Amino acid sequence: MYKLYNFLPSGNGYKVQLLLNQLEIPWELIELNILKGETRSPDFLTMNPNGKIL
Ligand SMILES: N[C@@H](CCC(=O)N[C@@H](CS)C(=O)NCC(=O)O)C(=O)O
């Protein structure tokens, strides 16, 4: 299943949610708060050294 790493106030993230739902593709939300630096944790940076989402 797809995992969508999303910051919920993001319009870009919402567009991805809409697309996945319209295509009836199952997905799982992993909520991250970029304002709290949650994309800069060591675990997240191991997965995505860019440290950015959306
Ligand atoms: N889509 C671009 C830019 C993505 C971007 O800048 N995302 C920002 C939010 S709009 C972000 O995740 N910032 C978190 C951070 O820099 O810690 C990319 O592929 O890198």
N, CA, C, O and the ligand as a Tripos MOL2 file, in Angstrom:
@<TRIPOS>MOLECULE
protein
  236   234    55     0     0
PROTEIN
NO_CHARGES

@<TRIPOS>ATOM
      1 N           0.8440   -1.1890    0.0000 N.3       1 MET1
      2 CA          0.0000    0.0000    0.0000 C.3       1 MET1
      3 C           0.8840    1.2460    0.0000 C.2       1 MET1
      4 O           1.9300    1.2950    0.6480 O.2       1 MET1
      5 N           0.4260    2.2490   -0.7500 N.am      2 TYR2
      6 CA          1.1690    3.5060   -0.7640 C.3       2 TYR2
      7 C           1.1030    4.1820    0.6070 C.2       2 TYR2
      8 O           0.0970    4.0980    1.3110 O.2       2 TYR2
      9 N           2.1870    4.8440    0.9630 N.am      3 LYS3
     10 CA          2.2070    5.6790    2.1660 C.3       3 LYS3
     11 C           2.3710    7.1130    1.6990 C.2       3 LYS3
     12 O           3.3210    7.4350    0.9860 O.2       3 LYS3
     13 N           1.4480    7.9730    2.0980 N.am      4 LEU4
     14 CA          1.5290    9.3820    1.7350 C.3       4 LEU4
     15 C           2.0060   10.1650    2.9490 C.2       4 LEU4
     16 O           1.2940   10.3100    3.9430 O.2       4 LEU4
     17 N           3.2300   10.6650    2.8360 N.am      5 TYR5
     18 CA          3.7850   11.5010    3.8990 C.3       5 TYR5
     19 C           3.3050   12.9170    3.6370 C.2       5 TYR5
     20 O           3.7330   13.5690    2.6850 O.2       5 TYR5
     21 N           2.4100   13.3810    4.4970 N.am      6 ASN6
     22 CA          1.6850   14.6050    4.1850 C.3       6 ASN6
     23 C           1.6530   15.5460    5.3750 C.2       6 ASN6
     24 O           1.5860   15.1310    6.5310 O.2       6 ASN6
     25 N           1.7050   16.8480    5.0420 N.am      7 PHE7
     26 CA          1.4450   17.9210    6.0030 C.3       7 PHE7
     27 C           0.0390   18.3990    5.6660 C.2       7 PHE7
     28 O          -0.1700   19.0100    4.6180 O.2       7 PHE7
     29 N          -0.9250   18.1300    6.5380 N.am      8 LEU8
     30 CA         -2.3370   18.2540    6.1750 C.3       8 LEU8
     31 C          -2.7570   19.6410    5.6770 C.2       8 LEU8
     32 O          -3.6400   19.7090    4.8210 O.2       8 LEU8
     33 N          -2.1820   20.7540    6.1580 N.am      9 PRO9
     34 CA         -2.5780   22.0490    5.5930 C.3       9 PRO9
     35 C          -2.1110   22.2620    4.1500 C.2       9 PRO9
     36 O          -2.4950   23.2500    3.5240 O.2       9 PRO9
     37 N          -1.3040   21.3690    3.6220 N.am     10 SER10
     38 CA         -0.7440   21.5570    2.2870 C.3      10 SER10
     39 C          -1.7750   21.2970    1.1910 C.2      10 SER10
     40 O          -2.4100   20.2430    1.1570 O.2      10 SER10
     41 N          -1.9300   22.2750    0.2940 N.am     11 GLY11
     42 CA         -2.7880   22.0740   -0.8690 C.3      11 GLY11
     43 C          -2.2190   21.0250   -1.7960 C.2      11 GLY11
     44 O          -2.9680   20.2450   -2.3850 O.2      11 GLY11
     45 N          -0.9080   20.9930   -1.9350 N.am     12 ASN12
     46 CA         -0.2990   19.9880   -2.8160 C.3      12 ASN12
     47 C          -0.5470   18.5780   -2.2920 C.2      12 ASN12
     48 O          -0.8380   17.6670   -3.0670 O.2      12 ASN12
     49 N          -0.4320   18.4000   -0.9870 N.am     13 GLY13
     50 CA         -0.7040   17.0860   -0.4080 C.3      13 GLY13
     51 C          -2.1610   16.6870   -0.6000 C.2      13 GLY13
     52 O          -2.4700   15.5210   -0.8440 O.2      13 GLY13
     53 N          -3.0510   17.6660   -0.4860 N.am     14 TYR14
     54 CA         -4.4810   17.3850   -0.6690 C.3      14 TYR14
     55 C          -4.7540   16.9160   -2.0950 C.2      14 TYR14
     56 O          -5.5760   16.0270   -2.3140 O.2      14 TYR14
     57 N          -4.0660   17.5130   -3.0590 N.am     15 LYS15
     58 CA         -4.2430   17.0900   -4.4560 C.3      15 LYS15
     59 C          -3.8650   15.6170   -4.6260 C.2      15 LYS15
     60 O          -4.5300   14.8800   -5.3540 O.2      15 LYS15
     61 N          -2.8120   15.2020   -3.9620 N.am     16 VAL16
     62 CA         -2.3930   13.7970   -4.0660 C.3      16 VAL16
     63 C          -3.4510   12.8970   -3.4410 C.2      16 VAL16
     64 O          -3.7710   11.8370   -3.9790 O.2      16 VAL16
     65 N          -3.9940   13.3270   -2.2930 N.am     17 GLN17
     66 CA         -5.0580   12.5430   -1.6580 C.3      17 GLN17
     67 C          -6.2630   12.4080   -2.5980 C.2      17 GLN17
     68 O          -6.8220   11.3220   -2.7490 O.2      17 GLN17
     69 N          -6.6560   13.5230   -3.2260 N.am     18 LEU18
     70 CA         -7.7930   13.4760   -4.1540 C.3      18 LEU18
     71 C          -7.5410   12.5030   -5.2900 C.2      18 LEU18
     72 O          -8.4050   11.7000   -5.6390 O.2      18 LEU18
     73 N          -6.3360   12.5840   -5.8700 N.am     19 LEU19
     74 CA         -6.0150   11.7090   -6.9950 C.3      19 LEU19
     75 C          -6.0600   10.2410   -6.5890 C.2      19 LEU19
     76 O          -6.6500    9.4170   -7.2880 O.2      19 LEU19
     77 N          -5.4400    9.9180   -5.4690 N.am     20 LEU20
     78 CA         -5.4310    8.5210   -5.0280 C.3      20 LEU20
     79 C          -6.8580    8.0250   -4.7960 C.2      20 LEU20
     80 O          -7.2020    6.8970   -5.1470 O.2      20 LEU20
     81 N          -7.6840    8.8910   -4.1960 N.am     21 ASN21
     82 CA         -9.0700    8.4830   -3.9380 C.3      21 ASN21
     83 C          -9.8520    8.3240   -5.2360 C.2      21 ASN21
     84 O         -10.6150    7.3700   -5.3930 O.2      21 ASN21
     85 N          -9.6650    9.2510   -6.1610 N.am     22 GLN22
     86 CA        -10.3800    9.1620   -7.4410 C.3      22 GLN22
     87 C          -9.9910    7.9050   -8.2010 C.2      22 GLN22
     88 O         -10.8230    7.2930   -8.8700 O.2      22 GLN22
     89 N          -8.7310    7.5240   -8.0980 N.am     23 LEU23
     90 CA         -8.2480    6.3250   -8.7850 C.3      23 LEU23
     91 C          -8.4950    5.0500   -7.9810 C.2      23 LEU23
     92 O          -8.1650    3.9470   -8.4150 O.2      23 LEU23
     93 N          -9.0870    5.2320   -6.7920 N.am     24 GLU24
     94 CA         -9.4000    4.1110   -5.8970 C.3      24 GLU24
     95 C          -8.1540    3.2930   -5.5670 C.2      24 GLU24
     96 O          -8.1870    2.0640   -5.4960 O.2      24 GLU24
     97 N          -7.0790    4.0040   -5.3720 N.am     25 ILE25
     98 CA         -5.8170    3.3740   -4.9660 C.3      25 ILE25
     99 C          -5.7330    3.4420   -3.4390 C.2      25 ILE25
    100 O          -5.8070    4.5270   -2.8630 O.2      25 ILE25
    101 N          -5.5820    2.3030   -2.7890 N.am     26 PRO26
    102 CA         -5.4810    2.3300   -1.3230 C.3      26 PRO26
    103 C          -4.2020    3.0590   -0.8860 C.2      26 PRO26
    104 O          -3.1400    2.8940   -1.4860 O.2      26 PRO26
    105 N          -4.3300    3.8530    0.1530 N.am     27 TRP27
    106 CA         -3.1680    4.5780    0.6410 C.3      27 TRP27
    107 C          -3.3020    4.7820    2.1470 C.2      27 TRP27
    108 O          -4.3820    4.6970    2.7320 O.2      27 TRP27
    109 N          -2.1610    5.0510    2.7270 N.am     28 GLU28
    110 CA         -2.0840    5.2320    4.1780 C.3      28 GLU28
    111 C          -1.4680    6.5950    4.4440 C.2      28 GLU28
    112 O          -0.4740    6.9740    3.8260 O.2      28 GLU28
    113 N          -2.0670    7.3200    5.3650 N.am     29 LEU29
    114 CA         -1.5600    8.6470    5.7180 C.3      29 LEU29
    115 C          -0.4830    8.5550    6.7920 C.2      29 LEU29
    116 O          -0.6850    7.9500    7.8450 O.2      29 LEU29
    117 N           0.6540    9.1610    6.5100 N.am     30 ILE30
    118 CA          1.6730    9.3740    7.5350 C.3      30 ILE30
    119 C           1.7580   10.8910    7.7010 C.2      30 ILE30
    120 O           2.3150   11.5920    6.8550 O.2      30 ILE30
    121 N           1.2010   11.3790    8.7940 N.am     31 GLU31
    122 CA          1.1220   12.8280    8.9850 C.3      31 GLU31
    123 C           2.4180   13.3580    9.5770 C.2      31 GLU31
    124 O           2.9190   12.8460   10.5790 O.2      31 GLU31
    125 N           2.9500   14.3940    8.9390 N.am     32 LEU32
    126 CA          4.1690   15.0400    9.4370 C.3      32 LEU32
    127 C           3.9150   16.5320    9.5220 C.2      32 LEU32
    128 O           3.2420   17.1020    8.6630 O.2      32 LEU32
    129 N           4.4490   17.1630   10.5520 N.am     33 ASN33
    130 CA          4.3260   18.6120   10.6940 C.3      33 ASN33
    131 C           5.6670   19.2390   10.3190 C.2      33 ASN33
    132 O           6.6310   19.1770   11.0820 O.2      33 ASN33
    133 N           5.7100   19.8440    9.1300 N.am     34 ILE34
    134 CA          6.9880   20.4170    8.6840 C.3      34 ILE34
    135 C           7.3710   21.6270    9.5280 C.2      34 ILE34
    136 O           8.5450   21.9860    9.6080 O.2      34 ILE34
    137 N           6.3810   22.2540   10.1560 N.am     35 LEU35
    138 CA          6.6770   23.4290   10.9920 C.3      35 LEU35
    139 C           7.3710   23.0310   12.2870 C.2      35 LEU35
    140 O           8.0080   23.8550   12.9430 O.2      35 LEU35
    141 N           7.2390   21.7510   12.6470 N.am     36 LYS36
    142 CA          7.9270   21.2380   13.8440 C.3      36 LYS36
    143 C           9.1830   20.4580   13.4690 C.2      36 LYS36
    144 O           9.7950   19.8150   14.3220 O.2      36 LYS36
    145 N           9.5640   20.5130   12.2020 N.am     37 GLY37
    146 CA         10.7940   19.8500   11.7750 C.3      37 GLY37
    147 C          10.6960   18.3470   11.6930 C.2      37 GLY37
    148 O          11.7100   17.6510   11.7410 O.2      37 GLY37
    149 N           9.4750   17.8340   11.5700 N.am     38 GLU38
    150 CA          9.3130   16.3750   11.6080 C.3      38 GLU38
    151 C           9.8710   15.6730   10.3690 C.2      38 GLU38
    152 O          10.0330   14.4520   10.3770 O.2      38 GLU38
    153 N          10.1650   16.4220    9.3090 N.am     39 THR39
    154 CA         10.8240   15.8070    8.1510 C.3      39 THR39
    155 C          12.3460   15.8650    8.2920 C.2      39 THR39
    156 O          13.0770   15.4730    7.3820 O.2      39 THR39
    157 N          12.8080   16.3490    9.4190 N.am     40 ARG40
    158 CA         14.2610   16.4630    9.6480 C.3      40 ARG40
    159 C          14.7500   15.5000   10.7190 C.2      40 ARG40
    160 O          15.8830   15.6100   11.1860 O.2      40 ARG40
    161 N          13.9050   14.5660   11.1060 N.am     41 SER41
    162 CA         14.3280   13.5730   12.1030 C.3      41 SER41
    163 C          15.3260   12.6160   11.4480 C.2      41 SER41
    164 O          15.2850   12.4190   10.2340 O.2      41 SER41
    165 N          16.2190   12.0220   12.2390 N.am     42 PRO42
    166 CA         17.1730   11.0680   11.6660 C.3      42 PRO42
    167 C          16.4940    9.9340   10.8940 C.2      42 PRO42
    168 O          16.9770    9.5280    9.8380 O.2      42 PRO42
    169 N          15.3890    9.4270   11.4120 N.am     43 ASP43
    170 CA         14.6790    8.3310   10.7300 C.3      43 ASP43
    171 C          14.1590    8.7810    9.3650 C.2      43 ASP43
    172 O          14.2860    8.0590    8.3760 O.2      43 ASP43
    173 N          13.5730    9.9790    9.3190 N.am     44 PHE44
    174 CA         13.0270   10.4460    8.0500 C.3      44 PHE44
    175 C          14.1520   10.7420    7.0600 C.2      44 PHE44
    176 O          14.0360   10.4350    5.8740 O.2      44 PHE44
    177 N          15.2490   11.3430    7.5520 N.am     45 LEU45
    178 CA         16.3560   11.6770    6.6560 C.3      45 LEU45
    179 C          17.0480   10.4340    6.1010 C.2      45 LEU45
    180 O          17.6340   10.4800    5.0200 O.2      45 LEU45
    181 N          16.9820    9.3250    6.8370 N.am     46 THR46
    182 CA         17.5190    8.0580    6.3120 C.3      46 THR46
    183 C          16.7030    7.6280    5.0960 C.2      46 THR46
    184 O          17.2520    7.1220    4.1170 O.2      46 THR46
    185 N          15.3900    7.8330    5.1670 N.am     47 MET47
    186 CA         14.4970    7.4400    4.0780 C.3      47 MET47
    187 C          14.5490    8.4540    2.9380 C.2      47 MET47
    188 O          14.5130    8.0890    1.7620 O.2      47 MET47
    189 N          14.6340    9.7370    3.3060 N.am     48 ASN48
    190 CA         14.6270   10.8020    2.3040 C.3      48 ASN48
    191 C          15.6060   11.9050    2.7260 C.2      48 ASN48
    192 O          15.2330   12.8200    3.4590 O.2      48 ASN48
    193 N          16.8600   11.8150    2.2610 N.am     49 PRO49
    194 CA         17.8930   12.7770    2.6830 C.3      49 PRO49
    195 C          17.5510   14.2220    2.3200 C.2      49 PRO49
    196 O          18.1290   15.1550    2.8790 O.2      49 PRO49
    197 N          16.6230   14.4100    1.3980 N.am     50 ASN50
    198 CA         16.1810   15.7440    1.0160 C.3      50 ASN50
    199 C          15.4070   16.4360    2.1510 C.2      50 ASN50
    200 O          15.3930   17.6640    2.2400 O.2      50 ASN50
    201 N          14.7730   15.6450    3.0030 N.am     51 GLY51
    202 CA         14.0510   16.1890    4.1530 C.3      51 GLY51
    203 C          12.8220   16.9950    3.7890 C.2      51 GLY51
    204 O          12.3500   17.8030    4.5880 O.2      51 GLY51
    205 N          12.3080   16.7880    2.6150 N.am     52 LYS52
    206 CA         11.1340   17.5560    2.1880 C.3      52 LYS52
    207 C          10.0350   16.6140    1.7300 C.2      52 LYS52
    208 O          10.2840   15.4890    1.2950 O.2      52 LYS52
    209 N           8.8150   17.1090    1.8420 N.am     53 ILE53
    210 CA          7.6720   16.3650    1.3240 C.3      53 ILE53
    211 C           6.8680   17.2960    0.4350 C.2      53 ILE53
    212 O           7.1600   18.4890    0.3460 O.2      53 ILE53
    213 N           5.8920   16.7690   -0.1980 N.am     54 LEU54
    214 CA          4.9140   17.5300   -0.9920 C.3      54 LEU54
    215 C           5.5010   17.9310   -2.3080 C.2      54 LEU54
    216 O           4.8300   18.5770   -3.1120 O.2      54 LEU54
    217 N1          8.7700   19.4010   -4.3730 N.3      55 LIG55
    218 C1         10.0470   19.9850   -4.0830 C.3      55 LIG55
    219 C2          9.9670   20.9150   -2.9030 C.3      55 LIG55
    220 C3          9.2760   20.3150   -1.7470 C.3      55 LIG55
    221 C4          9.2740   21.2760   -0.5690 C.2      55 LIG55
    222 O1          9.9260   22.3150   -0.5870 O.2      55 LIG55
    223 N2          8.5690   20.8940    0.4850 N.am     55 LIG55
    224 C5          8.5500   21.6800    1.6970 C.3      55 LIG55
    225 C6          7.1130   22.1340    2.0130 C.3      55 LIG55
    226 S1          6.4310   23.0580    0.7070 S.3      55 LIG55
    227 C7          9.0290   20.8430    2.8580 C.2      55 LIG55
    228 O2          8.7930   19.6580    2.9150 O.2      55 LIG55
    229 N3          9.7010   21.4470    3.8010 N.am     55 LIG55
    230 C8         10.1310   20.7770    4.9840 C.3      55 LIG55
    231 C9         11.5240   21.1090    5.3330 C.2      55 LIG55
    232 O3         12.2390   21.6950    4.4940 O.co2    55 LIG55
    233 O4         11.9260   20.7500    6.4580 O.co2    55 LIG55
    234 C10        11.0590   18.8790   -3.8990 C.2      55 LIG55
    235 O5         10.9560   17.8960   -4.5960 O.co2    55 LIG55
    236 O6         11.9870   18.9340   -3.1060 O.co2    55 LIG55
@<TRIPOS>BOND
     1     1     2 1
     2     2     3 1
     3     3     4 2
     4     3     5 am
     5     5     6 1
     6     6     7 1
     7     7     8 2
     8     7     9 am
     9     9    10 1
    10    10    11 1
    11    11    12 2
    12    11    13 am
    13    13    14 1
    14    14    15 1
    15    15    16 2
    16    15    17 am
    17    17    18 1
    18    18    19 1
    19    19    20 2
    20    19    21 am
    21    21    22 1
    22    22    23 1
    23    23    24 2
    24    23    25 am
    25    25    26 1
    26    26    27 1
    27    27    28 2
    28    27    29 am
    29    29    30 1
    30    30    31 1
    31    31    32 2
    32    31    33 am
    33    33    34 1
    34    34    35 1
    35    35    36 2
    36    35    37 am
    37    37    38 1
    38    38    39 1
    39    39    40 2
    40    39    41 am
    41    41    42 1
    42    42    43 1
    43    43    44 2
    44    43    45 am
    45    45    46 1
    46    46    47 1
    47    47    48 2
    48    47    49 am
    49    49    50 1
    50    50    51 1
    51    51    52 2
    52    51    53 am
    53    53    54 1
    54    54    55 1
    55    55    56 2
    56    55    57 am
    57    57    58 1
    58    58    59 1
    59    59    60 2
    60    59    61 am
    61    61    62 1
    62    62    63 1
    63    63    64 2
    64    63    65 am
    65    65    66 1
    66    66    67 1
    67    67    68 2
    68    67    69 am
    69    69    70 1
    70    70    71 1
    71    71    72 2
    72    71    73 am
    73    73    74 1
    74    74    75 1
    75    75    76 2
    76    75    77 am
    77    77    78 1
    78    78    79 1
    79    79    80 2
    80    79    81 am
    81    81    82 1
    82    82    83 1
    83    83    84 2
    84    83    85 am
    85    85    86 1
    86    86    87 1
    87    87    88 2
    88    87    89 am
    89    89    90 1
    90    90    91 1
    91    91    92 2
    92    91    93 am
    93    93    94 1
    94    94    95 1
    95    95    96 2
    96    95    97 am
    97    97    98 1
    98    98    99 1
    99    99   100 2
   100    99   101 am
   101   101   102 1
   102   102   103 1
   103   103   104 2
   104   103   105 am
   105   105   106 1
   106   106   107 1
   107   107   108 2
   108   107   109 am
   109   109   110 1
   110   110   111 1
   111   111   112 2
   112   111   113 am
   113   113   114 1
   114   114   115 1
   115   115   116 2
   116   115   117 am
   117   117   118 1
   118   118   119 1
   119   119   120 2
   120   119   121 am
   121   121   122 1
   122   122   123 1
   123   123   124 2
   124   123   125 am
   125   125   126 1
   126   126   127 1
   127   127   128 2
   128   127   129 am
   129   129   130 1
   130   130   131 1
   131   131   132 2
   132   131   133 am
   133   133   134 1
   134   134   135 1
   135   135   136 2
   136   135   137 am
   137   137   138 1
   138   138   139 1
   139   139   140 2
   140   139   141 am
   141   141   142 1
   142   142   143 1
   143   143   144 2
   144   143   145 am
   145   145   146 1
   146   146   147 1
   147   147   148 2
   148   147   149 am
   149   149   150 1
   150   150   151 1
   151   151   152 2
   152   151   153 am
   153   153   154 1
   154   154   155 1
   155   155   156 2
   156   155   157 am
   157   157   158 1
   158   158   159 1
   159   159   160 2
   160   159   161 am
   161   161   162 1
   162   162   163 1
   163   163   164 2
   164   163   165 am
   165   165   166 1
   166   166   167 1
   167   167   168 2
   168   167   169 am
   169   169   170 1
   170   170   171 1
   171   171   172 2
   172   171   173 am
   173   173   174 1
   174   174   175 1
   175   175   176 2
   176   175   177 am
   177   177   178 1
   178   178   179 1
   179   179   180 2
   180   179   181 am
   181   181   182 1
   182   182   183 1
   183   183   184 2
   184   183   185 am
   185   185   186 1
   186   186   187 1
   187   187   188 2
   188   187   189 am
   189   189   190 1
   190   190   191 1
   191   191   192 2
   192   191   193 am
   193   193   194 1
   194   194   195 1
   195   195   196 2
   196   195   197 am
   197   197   198 1
   198   198   199 1
   199   199   200 2
   200   199   201 am
   201   201   202 1
   202   202   203 1
   203   203   204 2
   204   203   205 am
   205   205   206 1
   206   206   207 1
   207   207   208 2
   208   207   209 am
   209   209   210 1
   210   210   211 1
   211   211   212 2
   212   211   213 am
   213   213   214 1
   214   214   215 1
   215   215   216 2
   216   217   218 1
   217   218   219 1
   218   218   234 1
   219   219   220 1
   220   220   221 1
   221   221   222 2
   222   221   223 1
   223   223   224 1
   224   224   225 1
   225   224   227 1
   226   225   226 1
   227   227   228 2
   228   227   229 1
   229   229   230 1
   230   230   231 1
   231   231   232 2
   232   231   233 1
   233   234   235 2
   234   234   236 1
@<TRIPOS>SUBSTRUCTURE
     1 MET1         2 RESIDUE 1 A MET
     2 TYR2         6 RESIDUE 1 A TYR
     3 LYS3        10 RESIDUE 1 A LYS
     4 LEU4        14 RESIDUE 1 A LEU
     5 TYR5        18 RESIDUE 1 A TYR
     6 ASN6        22 RESIDUE 1 A ASN
     7 PHE7        26 RESIDUE 1 A PHE
     8 LEU8        30 RESIDUE 1 A LEU
     9 PRO9        34 RESIDUE 1 A PRO
    10 SER10       38 RESIDUE 1 A SER
    11 GLY11       42 RESIDUE 1 A GLY
    12 ASN12       46 RESIDUE 1 A ASN
    13 GLY13       50 RESIDUE 1 A GLY
    14 TYR14       54 RESIDUE 1 A TYR
    15 LYS15       58 RESIDUE 1 A LYS
    16 VAL16       62 RESIDUE 1 A VAL
    17 GLN17       66 RESIDUE 1 A GLN
    18 LEU18       70 RESIDUE 1 A LEU
    19 LEU19       74 RESIDUE 1 A LEU
    20 LEU20       78 RESIDUE 1 A LEU
    21 ASN21       82 RESIDUE 1 A ASN
    22 GLN22       86 RESIDUE 1 A GLN
    23 LEU23       90 RESIDUE 1 A LEU
    24 GLU24       94 RESIDUE 1 A GLU
    25 ILE25       98 RESIDUE 1 A ILE
    26 PRO26      102 RESIDUE 1 A PRO
    27 TRP27      106 RESIDUE 1 A TRP
    28 GLU28      110 RESIDUE 1 A GLU
    29 LEU29      114 RESIDUE 1 A LEU
    30 ILE30      118 RESIDUE 1 A ILE
    31 GLU31      122 RESIDUE 1 A GLU
    32 LEU32      126 RESIDUE 1 A LEU
    33 ASN33      130 RESIDUE 1 A ASN
    34 ILE34      134 RESIDUE 1 A ILE
    35 LEU35      138 RESIDUE 1 A LEU
    36 LYS36      142 RESIDUE 1 A LYS
    37 GLY37      146 RESIDUE 1 A GLY
    38 GLU38      150 RESIDUE 1 A GLU
    39 THR39      154 RESIDUE 1 A THR
    40 ARG40      158 RESIDUE 1 A ARG
    41 SER41      162 RESIDUE 1 A SER
    42 PRO42      166 RESIDUE 1 A PRO
    43 ASP43      170 RESIDUE 1 A ASP
    44 PHE44      174 RESIDUE 1 A PHE
    45 LEU45      178 RESIDUE 1 A LEU
    46 THR46      182 RESIDUE 1 A THR
    47 MET47      186 RESIDUE 1 A MET
    48 ASN48      190 RESIDUE 1 A ASN
    49 PRO49      194 RESIDUE 1 A PRO
    50 ASN50      198 RESIDUE 1 A ASN
    51 GLY51      202 RESIDUE 1 A GLY
    52 LYS52      206 RESIDUE 1 A LYS
    53 ILE53      210 RESIDUE 1 A ILE
    54 LEU54      214 RESIDUE 1 A LEU
    55 LIG55      217 GROUP 0 **** ****
